């Protein structure tokens, strides 16, 4: 089953600079061959269910290997069976609506 996941990995007990831990997790996701899109508060991931969740587990393993004693992770999981939908499709549908009413939202 295809899945789109919004992943937010929060290392705990390592100080306030989390970028090295997030970069390690991003490398894991890229090495897994998943389509990803980093954003300011997490990463959107697109792929098949099993590889996506295996990669999330591998992110935890990689971050713990950096002497991170605790990780808090938030996930949002989106599946649909009526049609294929990509990360770009989801964003494009909202952007198209914004183009229809340029006077709104500002």
Backbone atoms as SQL, in Angstrom:
CREATE TABLE atoms (id INTEGER PRIMARY KEY, chain TEXT, resi INTEGER, resn TEXT, atom TEXT, x REAL, y REAL, z REAL);
INSERT INTO atoms VALUES
  (1, 'A', 1, 'UNK', 'N', 0.846, -1.176, 0.000),
  (2, 'A', 1, 'UNK', 'CA', 0.000, 0.000, 0.000),
  (3, 'A', 1, 'UNK', 'C', 0.891, 1.239, 0.000),
  (4, 'A', 2, 'UNK', 'N', 0.570, 2.179, -0.879),
  (5, 'A', 2, 'UNK', 'CA', 1.313, 3.433, -0.933),
  (6, 'A', 2, 'UNK', 'C', 0.892, 4.316, 0.234),
  (7, 'A', 3, 'UNK', 'N', 1.860, 5.055, 0.784),
  (8, 'A', 3, 'UNK', 'CA', 1.597, 5.897, 1.940),
  (9, 'A', 3, 'UNK', 'C', 2.354, 7.213, 1.793),
  (10, 'A', 4, 'UNK', 'N', 1.763, 8.271, 2.303),
  (11, 'A', 4, 'UNK', 'CA', 2.455, 9.546, 2.464),
  (12, 'A', 4, 'UNK', 'C', 2.463, 9.817, 3.963),
  (13, 'A', 5, 'UNK', 'N', 3.658, 10.042, 4.486),
  (14, 'A', 5, 'UNK', 'CA', 3.844, 10.228, 5.927),
  (15, 'A', 5, 'UNK', 'C', 4.494, 11.579, 6.176),
  (16, 'A', 6, 'UNK', 'N', 4.035, 12.250, 7.211),
  (17, 'A', 6, 'UNK', 'CA', 4.719, 13.439, 7.706),
  (18, 'A', 6, 'UNK', 'C', 5.424, 13.015, 8.985),
  (19, 'A', 7, 'UNK', 'N', 6.731, 13.076, 8.972),
  (20, 'A', 7, 'UNK', 'CA', 7.569, 12.577, 10.059),
  (21, 'A', 7, 'UNK', 'C', 8.255, 13.737, 10.767),
  (22, 'A', 8, 'UNK', 'N', 8.171, 13.739, 12.083),
  (23, 'A', 8, 'UNK', 'CA', 8.884, 14.717, 12.896),
  (24, 'A', 8, 'UNK', 'C', 9.619, 13.968, 14.002),
  (25, 'A', 9, 'UNK', 'N', 10.927, 13.890, 13.882),
  (26, 'A', 9, 'UNK', 'CA', 11.774, 13.202, 14.851),
  (27, 'A', 9, 'UNK', 'C', 12.401, 14.254, 15.754),
  (28, 'A', 10, 'UNK', 'N', 12.198, 14.112, 17.060),
  (29, 'A', 10, 'UNK', 'CA', 12.720, 15.080, 18.018),
  (30, 'A', 10, 'UNK', 'C', 13.673, 14.371, 18.984),
  (31, 'A', 11, 'UNK', 'N', 14.974, 14.538, 18.784),
  (32, 'A', 11, 'UNK', 'CA', 15.936, 13.972, 19.725),
  (33, 'A', 11, 'UNK', 'C', 15.845, 14.705, 21.066),
  (34, 'A', 12, 'UNK', 'N', 15.875, 13.970, 22.145),
  (35, 'A', 12, 'UNK', 'CA', 15.770, 14.556, 23.481),
  (36, 'A', 12, 'UNK', 'C', 17.031, 14.223, 24.265),
  (37, 'A', 13, 'UNK', 'N', 17.524, 15.218, 24.987),
  (38, 'A', 13, 'UNK', 'CA', 18.704, 15.018, 25.819),
  (39, 'A', 13, 'UNK', 'C', 20.014, 15.277, 25.107),
  (40, 'A', 14, 'UNK', 'N', 19.947, 16.028, 24.000),
  (41, 'A', 14, 'UNK', 'CA', 21.154, 16.279, 23.208),
  (42, 'A', 14, 'UNK', 'C', 21.431, 17.769, 23.017),
  (43, 'A', 15, 'UNK', 'N', 20.718, 18.631, 23.734),
  (44, 'A', 15, 'UNK', 'CA', 20.906, 20.064, 23.570),
  (45, 'A', 15, 'UNK', 'C', 19.905, 20.639, 22.590),
  (46, 'A', 16, 'UNK', 'N', 20.163, 21.872, 22.162),
  (47, 'A', 16, 'UNK', 'CA', 19.203, 22.575, 21.311),
  (48, 'A', 16, 'UNK', 'C', 19.517, 22.496, 19.819),
  (49, 'A', 17, 'UNK', 'N', 20.734, 22.142, 19.428),
  (50, 'A', 17, 'UNK', 'CA', 21.080, 22.023, 18.017),
  (51, 'A', 17, 'UNK', 'C', 20.733, 20.625, 17.534),
  (52, 'A', 18, 'UNK', 'N', 19.598, 20.502, 16.875),
  (53, 'A', 18, 'UNK', 'CA', 19.123, 19.199, 16.429),
  (54, 'A', 18, 'UNK', 'C', 19.493, 18.875, 14.985),
  (55, 'A', 19, 'UNK', 'N', 20.041, 19.845, 14.268),
  (56, 'A', 19, 'UNK', 'CA', 20.318, 19.671, 12.840),
  (57, 'A', 19, 'UNK', 'C', 21.161, 18.430, 12.527),
  (58, 'A', 20, 'UNK', 'N', 22.213, 18.115, 13.291),
  (59, 'A', 20, 'UNK', 'CA', 22.993, 16.915, 12.947),
  (60, 'A', 20, 'UNK', 'C', 22.167, 15.625, 13.017),
  (61, 'A', 21, 'UNK', 'N', 21.246, 15.563, 13.954),
  (62, 'A', 21, 'UNK', 'CA', 20.410, 14.376, 14.114),
  (63, 'A', 21, 'UNK', 'C', 19.385, 14.276, 13.000),
  (64, 'A', 22, 'UNK', 'N', 18.832, 15.413, 12.631),
  (65, 'A', 22, 'UNK', 'CA', 17.864, 15.438, 11.537),
  (66, 'A', 22, 'UNK', 'C', 18.555, 15.086, 10.222),
  (67, 'A', 23, 'UNK', 'N', 19.755, 15.600, 10.026),
  (68, 'A', 23, 'UNK', 'CA', 20.510, 15.269, 8.816),
  (69, 'A', 23, 'UNK', 'C', 20.797, 13.774, 8.751),
  (70, 'A', 24, 'UNK', 'N', 21.114, 13.166, 9.876),
  (71, 'A', 24, 'UNK', 'CA', 21.361, 11.718, 9.901),
  (72, 'A', 24, 'UNK', 'C', 20.105, 10.957, 9.488),
  (73, 'A', 25, 'UNK', 'N', 18.971, 11.396, 9.975),
  (74, 'A', 25, 'UNK', 'CA', 17.707, 10.759, 9.617),
  (75, 'A', 25, 'UNK', 'C', 17.402, 10.968, 8.132),
  (76, 'A', 26, 'UNK', 'N', 17.651, 12.151, 7.619),
  (77, 'A', 26, 'UNK', 'CA', 17.431, 12.421, 6.191),
  (78, 'A', 26, 'UNK', 'C', 18.290, 11.498, 5.329),
  (79, 'A', 27, 'UNK', 'N', 19.538, 11.270, 5.755),
  (80, 'A', 27, 'UNK', 'CA', 20.419, 10.361, 5.005),
  (81, 'A', 27, 'UNK', 'C', 19.827, 8.952, 4.972),
  (82, 'A', 28, 'UNK', 'N', 19.299, 8.512, 6.096),
  (83, 'A', 28, 'UNK', 'CA', 18.672, 7.188, 6.166),
  (84, 'A', 28, 'UNK', 'C', 17.523, 7.102, 5.163),
  (85, 'A', 29, 'UNK', 'N', 16.680, 8.119, 5.138),
  (86, 'A', 29, 'UNK', 'CA', 15.534, 8.120, 4.233),
  (87, 'A', 29, 'UNK', 'C', 15.978, 8.124, 2.779),
  (88, 'A', 30, 'UNK', 'N', 16.993, 8.925, 2.461),
  (89, 'A', 30, 'UNK', 'CA', 17.516, 8.965, 1.094),
  (90, 'A', 30, 'UNK', 'C', 18.144, 7.635, 0.706),
  (91, 'A', 31, 'UNK', 'N', 18.922, 7.056, 1.628),
  (92, 'A', 31, 'UNK', 'CA', 19.554, 5.767, 1.352),
  (93, 'A', 31, 'UNK', 'C', 18.525, 4.659, 1.142),
  (94, 'A', 32, 'UNK', 'N', 17.344, 4.826, 1.735),
  (95, 'A', 32, 'UNK', 'CA', 16.268, 3.850, 1.559),
  (96, 'A', 32, 'UNK', 'C', 15.582, 4.005, 0.204),
  (97, 'A', 33, 'UNK', 'N', 15.952, 5.049, -0.541),
  (98, 'A', 33, 'UNK', 'CA', 15.381, 5.266, -1.866),
  (99, 'A', 33, 'UNK', 'C', 13.985, 5.856, -1.842),
  (100, 'A', 34, 'UNK', 'N', 13.632, 6.480, -0.719),
  (101, 'A', 34, 'UNK', 'CA', 12.294, 7.060, -0.596),
  (102, 'A', 34, 'UNK', 'C', 12.264, 8.481, -1.140),
  (103, 'A', 35, 'UNK', 'N', 11.106, 8.874, -1.606),
  (104, 'A', 35, 'UNK', 'CA', 10.900, 10.249, -2.039),
  (105, 'A', 35, 'UNK', 'C', 10.602, 11.060, -0.781),
  (106, 'A', 36, 'UNK', 'N', 11.401, 12.096, -0.547),
  (107, 'A', 36, 'UNK', 'CA', 11.229, 12.893, 0.669),
  (108, 'A', 36, 'UNK', 'C', 11.209, 14.373, 0.339),
  (109, 'A', 37, 'UNK', 'N', 10.617, 15.128, 1.253),
  (110, 'A', 37, 'UNK', 'CA', 10.588, 16.582, 1.123),
  (111, 'A', 37, 'UNK', 'C', 10.757, 17.168, 2.527),
  (112, 'A', 38, 'UNK', 'N', 11.946, 17.680, 2.789),
  (113, 'A', 38, 'UNK', 'CA', 12.235, 18.303, 4.077),
  (114, 'A', 38, 'UNK', 'C', 11.472, 19.621, 4.185),
  (115, 'A', 39, 'UNK', 'N', 10.901, 19.888, 5.349),
  (116, 'A', 39, 'UNK', 'CA', 10.259, 21.173, 5.604),
  (117, 'A', 39, 'UNK', 'C', 10.661, 21.623, 7.003),
  (118, 'A', 40, 'UNK', 'N', 10.343, 22.828, 7.404),
  (119, 'A', 40, 'UNK', 'CA', 10.876, 23.369, 8.664),
  (120, 'A', 40, 'UNK', 'C', 10.556, 22.560, 9.914),
  (121, 'A', 41, 'UNK', 'N', 9.465, 21.805, 9.908),
  (122, 'A', 41, 'UNK', 'CA', 9.091, 21.059, 11.109),
  (123, 'A', 41, 'UNK', 'C', 9.030, 19.562, 10.906),
  (124, 'A', 42, 'UNK', 'N', 9.722, 19.073, 9.901),
  (125, 'A', 42, 'UNK', 'CA', 9.724, 17.631, 9.670),
  (126, 'A', 42, 'UNK', 'C', 10.045, 17.283, 8.240),
  (127, 'A', 43, 'UNK', 'N', 9.636, 16.074, 7.859),
  (128, 'A', 43, 'UNK', 'CA', 9.899, 15.562, 6.520),
  (129, 'A', 43, 'UNK', 'C', 8.676, 14.825, 6.005),
  (130, 'A', 44, 'UNK', 'N', 8.257, 15.143, 4.796),
  (131, 'A', 44, 'UNK', 'CA', 7.216, 14.382, 4.128),
  (132, 'A', 44, 'UNK', 'C', 7.890, 13.236, 3.385),
  (133, 'A', 45, 'UNK', 'N', 7.293, 12.058, 3.486),
  (134, 'A', 45, 'UNK', 'CA', 7.855, 10.852, 2.870),
  (135, 'A', 45, 'UNK', 'C', 6.772, 10.192, 2.033),
  (136, 'A', 46, 'UNK', 'N', 7.151, 9.756, 0.840),
  (137, 'A', 46, 'UNK', 'CA', 6.227, 9.045, -0.043),
  (138, 'A', 46, 'UNK', 'C', 6.838, 7.703, -0.404),
  (139, 'A', 47, 'UNK', 'N', 6.046, 6.651, -0.312),
  (140, 'A', 47, 'UNK', 'CA', 6.541, 5.334, -0.693),
  (141, 'A', 47, 'UNK', 'C', 5.577, 4.237, -0.318),
  (142, 'A', 48, 'UNK', 'N', 6.033, 3.018, -0.448),
  (143, 'A', 48, 'UNK', 'CA', 5.240, 1.871, -0.034),
  (144, 'A', 48, 'UNK', 'C', 5.344, 1.720, 1.484),
  (145, 'A', 49, 'UNK', 'N', 4.274, 1.196, 2.099),
  (146, 'A', 49, 'UNK', 'CA', 4.140, 1.124, 3.553),
  (147, 'A', 49, 'UNK', 'C', 5.367, 0.518, 4.242),
  (148, 'A', 50, 'UNK', 'N', 5.737, -0.694, 3.886),
  (149, 'A', 50, 'UNK', 'CA', 6.814, -1.403, 4.600),
  (150, 'A', 50, 'UNK', 'C', 8.149, -0.667, 4.524),
  (151, 'A', 51, 'UNK', 'N', 8.609, -0.259, 3.340),
  (152, 'A', 51, 'UNK', 'CA', 9.881, 0.453, 3.294),
  (153, 'A', 51, 'UNK', 'C', 9.862, 1.776, 4.062),
  (154, 'A', 52, 'UNK', 'N', 8.738, 2.483, 4.041),
  (155, 'A', 52, 'UNK', 'CA', 8.649, 3.755, 4.764),
  (156, 'A', 52, 'UNK', 'C', 8.811, 3.508, 6.266),
  (157, 'A', 53, 'UNK', 'N', 8.087, 2.535, 6.796),
  (158, 'A', 53, 'UNK', 'CA', 8.155, 2.301, 8.233),
  (159, 'A', 53, 'UNK', 'C', 9.458, 1.634, 8.658),
  (160, 'A', 54, 'UNK', 'N', 10.063, 0.858, 7.766),
  (161, 'A', 54, 'UNK', 'CA', 11.404, 0.325, 8.046),
  (162, 'A', 54, 'UNK', 'C', 12.415, 1.471, 8.119),
  (163, 'A', 55, 'UNK', 'N', 12.267, 2.446, 7.237),
  (164, 'A', 55, 'UNK', 'CA', 13.181, 3.595, 7.245),
  (165, 'A', 55, 'UNK', 'C', 12.988, 4.451, 8.492),
  (166, 'A', 56, 'UNK', 'N', 11.755, 4.592, 8.952),
  (167, 'A', 56, 'UNK', 'CA', 11.516, 5.348, 10.185),
  (168, 'A', 56, 'UNK', 'C', 12.200, 4.651, 11.362),
  (169, 'A', 57, 'UNK', 'N', 12.099, 3.328, 11.412),
  (170, 'A', 57, 'UNK', 'CA', 12.819, 2.583, 12.457),
  (171, 'A', 57, 'UNK', 'C', 14.321, 2.791, 12.328),
  (172, 'A', 58, 'UNK', 'N', 14.829, 2.784, 11.099),
  (173, 'A', 58, 'UNK', 'CA', 16.258, 2.999, 10.868),
  (174, 'A', 58, 'UNK', 'C', 16.677, 4.409, 11.282),
  (175, 'A', 59, 'UNK', 'N', 15.785, 5.387, 11.149),
  (176, 'A', 59, 'UNK', 'CA', 16.075, 6.742, 11.638),
  (177, 'A', 59, 'UNK', 'C', 16.299, 6.705, 13.141),
  (178, 'A', 60, 'UNK', 'N', 15.434, 6.019, 13.855),
  (179, 'A', 60, 'UNK', 'CA', 15.603, 5.909, 15.308),
  (180, 'A', 60, 'UNK', 'C', 16.928, 5.237, 15.644),
  (181, 'A', 61, 'UNK', 'N', 17.249, 4.178, 14.934),
  (182, 'A', 61, 'UNK', 'CA', 18.505, 3.476, 15.182),
  (183, 'A', 61, 'UNK', 'C', 19.694, 4.397, 14.953),
  (184, 'A', 62, 'UNK', 'N', 19.662, 5.161, 13.869),
  (185, 'A', 62, 'UNK', 'CA', 20.772, 6.066, 13.538),
  (186, 'A', 62, 'UNK', 'C', 20.915, 7.182, 14.571),
  (187, 'A', 63, 'UNK', 'N', 19.800, 7.753, 14.994),
  (188, 'A', 63, 'UNK', 'CA', 19.854, 8.854, 15.957),
  (189, 'A', 63, 'UNK', 'C', 20.297, 8.346, 17.329),
  (190, 'A', 64, 'UNK', 'N', 19.800, 7.192, 17.743),
  (191, 'A', 64, 'UNK', 'CA', 20.265, 6.612, 19.009),
  (192, 'A', 64, 'UNK', 'C', 21.762, 6.301, 18.948),
  (193, 'A', 65, 'UNK', 'N', 22.255, 5.896, 17.784),
  (194, 'A', 65, 'UNK', 'CA', 23.682, 5.592, 17.627),
  (195, 'A', 65, 'UNK', 'C', 24.552, 6.834, 17.794),
  (196, 'A', 66, 'UNK', 'N', 23.938, 8.015, 17.740),
  (197, 'A', 66, 'UNK', 'CA', 24.660, 9.280, 17.935),
  (198, 'A', 66, 'UNK', 'C', 24.614, 9.693, 19.412),
  (199, 'A', 67, 'UNK', 'N', 24.393, 8.737, 20.293),
  (200, 'A', 67, 'UNK', 'CA', 24.322, 8.965, 21.740),
  (201, 'A', 67, 'UNK', 'C', 23.126, 9.802, 22.158),
  (202, 'A', 68, 'UNK', 'N', 22.053, 9.702, 21.415),
  (203, 'A', 68, 'UNK', 'CA', 20.801, 10.352, 21.802),
  (204, 'A', 68, 'UNK', 'C', 20.031, 9.372, 22.678),
  (205, 'A', 69, 'UNK', 'N', 19.794, 9.738, 23.949),
  (206, 'A', 69, 'UNK', 'CA', 19.161, 8.778, 24.854),
  (207, 'A', 69, 'UNK', 'C', 17.663, 8.581, 24.636),
  (208, 'A', 70, 'UNK', 'N', 17.007, 9.566, 24.014),
  (209, 'A', 70, 'UNK', 'CA', 15.555, 9.481, 23.880),
  (210, 'A', 70, 'UNK', 'C', 15.126, 10.200, 22.605),
  (211, 'A', 71, 'UNK', 'N', 14.090, 9.669, 21.961),
  (212, 'A', 71, 'UNK', 'CA', 13.546, 10.279, 20.747),
  (213, 'A', 71, 'UNK', 'C', 12.030, 10.314, 20.874),
  (214, 'A', 72, 'UNK', 'N', 11.468, 11.469, 20.568),
  (215, 'A', 72, 'UNK', 'CA', 10.024, 11.610, 20.465),
  (216, 'A', 72, 'UNK', 'C', 9.708, 11.795, 18.989),
  (217, 'A', 73, 'UNK', 'N', 8.824, 10.972, 18.451),
  (218, 'A', 73, 'UNK', 'CA', 8.484, 11.054, 17.037),
  (219, 'A', 73, 'UNK', 'C', 6.982, 11.229, 16.864),
  (220, 'A', 74, 'UNK', 'N', 6.618, 12.177, 16.013),
  (221, 'A', 74, 'UNK', 'CA', 5.225, 12.384, 15.643),
  (222, 'A', 74, 'UNK', 'C', 5.060, 11.993, 14.174),
  (223, 'A', 75, 'UNK', 'N', 4.008, 11.237, 13.894),
  (224, 'A', 75, 'UNK', 'CA', 3.712, 10.787, 12.539),
  (225, 'A', 75, 'UNK', 'C', 2.288, 11.166, 12.149),
  (226, 'A', 76, 'UNK', 'N', 2.153, 11.579, 10.909),
  (227, 'A', 76, 'UNK', 'CA', 0.844, 11.693, 10.280),
  (228, 'A', 76, 'UNK', 'C', 0.897, 10.756, 9.083),
  (229, 'A', 77, 'UNK', 'N', -0.089, 9.901, 8.952),
  (230, 'A', 77, 'UNK', 'CA', -0.081, 8.878, 7.911),
  (231, 'A', 77, 'UNK', 'C', -1.303, 9.058, 7.018),
  (232, 'A', 78, 'UNK', 'N', -1.059, 9.093, 5.707),
  (233, 'A', 78, 'UNK', 'CA', -2.116, 9.305, 4.733),
  (234, 'A', 78, 'UNK', 'C', -2.056, 8.185, 3.702),
  (235, 'A', 79, 'UNK', 'N', -3.156, 7.455, 3.565),
  (236, 'A', 79, 'UNK', 'CA', -3.265, 6.458, 2.495),
  (237, 'A', 79, 'UNK', 'C', -4.553, 6.702, 1.743),
  (238, 'A', 80, 'UNK', 'N', -4.551, 6.325, 0.480),
  (239, 'A', 80, 'UNK', 'CA', -5.792, 6.333, -0.288),
  (240, 'A', 80, 'UNK', 'C', -5.723, 5.236, -1.320),
  (241, 'A', 81, 'UNK', 'N', -6.882, 4.673, -1.620),
  (242, 'A', 81, 'UNK', 'CA', -6.934, 3.562, -2.567),
  (243, 'A', 81, 'UNK', 'C', -7.711, 3.912, -3.833),
  (244, 'A', 82, 'UNK', 'N', -8.276, 5.116, -3.861),
  (245, 'A', 82, 'UNK', 'CA', -9.071, 5.492, -5.033),
  (246, 'A', 82, 'UNK', 'C', -8.216, 5.976, -6.196),
  (247, 'A', 83, 'UNK', 'N', -7.012, 6.472, -5.892),
  (248, 'A', 83, 'UNK', 'CA', -6.104, 6.918, -6.955),
  (249, 'A', 83, 'UNK', 'C', -4.720, 7.130, -6.373),
  (250, 'A', 84, 'UNK', 'N', -3.728, 7.176, -7.259),
  (251, 'A', 84, 'UNK', 'CA', -2.369, 7.511, -6.834),
  (252, 'A', 84, 'UNK', 'C', -2.282, 9.007, -6.611),
  (253, 'A', 85, 'UNK', 'N', -1.584, 9.388, -5.556),
  (254, 'A', 85, 'UNK', 'CA', -1.383, 10.806, -5.275),
  (255, 'A', 85, 'UNK', 'C', 0.034, 10.992, -4.759),
  (256, 'A', 86, 'UNK', 'N', 0.722, 11.988, -5.293),
  (257, 'A', 86, 'UNK', 'CA', 2.098, 12.250, -4.890),
  (258, 'A', 86, 'UNK', 'C', 2.155, 13.451, -3.954),
  (259, 'A', 87, 'UNK', 'N', 3.327, 13.661, -3.374),
  (260, 'A', 87, 'UNK', 'CA', 3.543, 14.852, -2.559),
  (261, 'A', 87, 'UNK', 'C', 3.245, 16.106, -3.367),
  (262, 'A', 88, 'UNK', 'N', 3.725, 16.122, -4.608),
  (263, 'A', 88, 'UNK', 'CA', 3.526, 17.291, -5.472),
  (264, 'A', 88, 'UNK', 'C', 2.046, 17.513, -5.794),
  (265, 'A', 89, 'UNK', 'N', 1.307, 16.416, -5.992),
  (266, 'A', 89, 'UNK', 'CA', -0.127, 16.538, -6.277),
  (267, 'A', 89, 'UNK', 'C', -0.857, 17.233, -5.142),
  (268, 'A', 90, 'UNK', 'N', -0.525, 16.865, -3.913),
  (269, 'A', 90, 'UNK', 'CA', -1.215, 17.438, -2.754),
  (270, 'A', 90, 'UNK', 'C', -0.960, 18.945, -2.655),
  (271, 'A', 91, 'UNK', 'N', 0.274, 19.351, -2.895),
  (272, 'A', 91, 'UNK', 'CA', 0.616, 20.770, -2.829),
  (273, 'A', 91, 'UNK', 'C', 0.003, 21.520, -4.015),
  (274, 'A', 92, 'UNK', 'N', 0.076, 20.923, -5.184),
  (275, 'A', 92, 'UNK', 'CA', -0.442, 21.580, -6.389),
  (276, 'A', 92, 'UNK', 'C', -1.937, 21.852, -6.300),
  (277, 'A', 93, 'UNK', 'N', -2.692, 20.962, -5.668),
  (278, 'A', 93, 'UNK', 'CA', -4.134, 21.186, -5.577),
  (279, 'A', 93, 'UNK', 'C', -4.461, 22.423, -4.741),
  (280, 'A', 94, 'UNK', 'N', -3.688, 22.658, -3.699),
  (281, 'A', 94, 'UNK', 'CA', -3.903, 23.853, -2.872),
  (282, 'A', 94, 'UNK', 'C', -3.418, 25.097, -3.616),
  (283, 'A', 95, 'UNK', 'N', -2.258, 24.998, -4.266),
  (284, 'A', 95, 'UNK', 'CA', -1.740, 26.143, -5.009),
  (285, 'A', 95, 'UNK', 'C', -2.689, 26.556, -6.128),
  (286, 'A', 96, 'UNK', 'N', -3.333, 25.595, -6.774),
  (287, 'A', 96, 'UNK', 'CA', -4.293, 25.912, -7.838),
  (288, 'A', 96, 'UNK', 'C', -5.472, 26.704, -7.279),
  (289, 'A', 97, 'UNK', 'N', -5.932, 26.333, -6.114),
  (290, 'A', 97, 'UNK', 'CA', -7.031, 27.073, -5.482),
  (291, 'A', 97, 'UNK', 'C', -6.603, 28.483, -5.105),
  (292, 'A', 98, 'UNK', 'N', -5.378, 28.635, -4.648),
  (293, 'A', 98, 'UNK', 'CA', -4.876, 29.959, -4.302),
  (294, 'A', 98, 'UNK', 'C', -4.787, 30.858, -5.529),
  (295, 'A', 99, 'UNK', 'N', -4.477, 30.297, -6.667),
  (296, 'A', 99, 'UNK', 'CA', -4.388, 31.067, -7.912),
  (297, 'A', 99, 'UNK', 'C', -5.766, 31.556, -8.357),
  (298, 'A', 100, 'UNK', 'N', -6.796, 30.818, -8.017),
  (299, 'A', 100, 'UNK', 'CA', -8.158, 31.217, -8.396),
  (300, 'A', 100, 'UNK', 'C', -8.640, 32.444, -7.645),
  (301, 'A', 101, 'UNK', 'N', -8.159, 32.652, -6.440),
  (302, 'A', 101, 'UNK', 'CA', -8.581, 33.775, -5.599),
  (303, 'A', 101, 'UNK', 'C', -7.364, 34.512, -5.038),
  (304, 'A', 102, 'UNK', 'N', -6.618, 35.227, -5.903),
  (305, 'A', 102, 'UNK', 'CA', -5.404, 35.884, -5.424),
  (306, 'A', 102, 'UNK', 'C', -5.655, 36.967, -4.374),
  (307, 'A', 103, 'UNK', 'N', -6.889, 37.460, -4.257),
  (308, 'A', 103, 'UNK', 'CA', -7.188, 38.496, -3.277),
  (309, 'A', 103, 'UNK', 'C', -7.387, 37.916, -1.883),
  (310, 'A', 104, 'UNK', 'N', -7.461, 36.596, -1.754),
  (311, 'A', 104, 'UNK', 'CA', -7.707, 35.951, -0.452),
  (312, 'A', 104, 'UNK', 'C', -6.377, 35.532, 0.181),
  (313, 'A', 105, 'UNK', 'N', -6.405, 35.473, 1.496),
  (314, 'A', 105, 'UNK', 'CA', -5.257, 34.941, 2.227),
  (315, 'A', 105, 'UNK', 'C', -4.156, 35.931, 2.513),
  (316, 'A', 106, 'UNK', 'N', -4.363, 37.204, 2.177),
  (317, 'A', 106, 'UNK', 'CA', -3.312, 38.204, 2.455),
  (318, 'A', 106, 'UNK', 'C', -3.892, 39.310, 3.295);
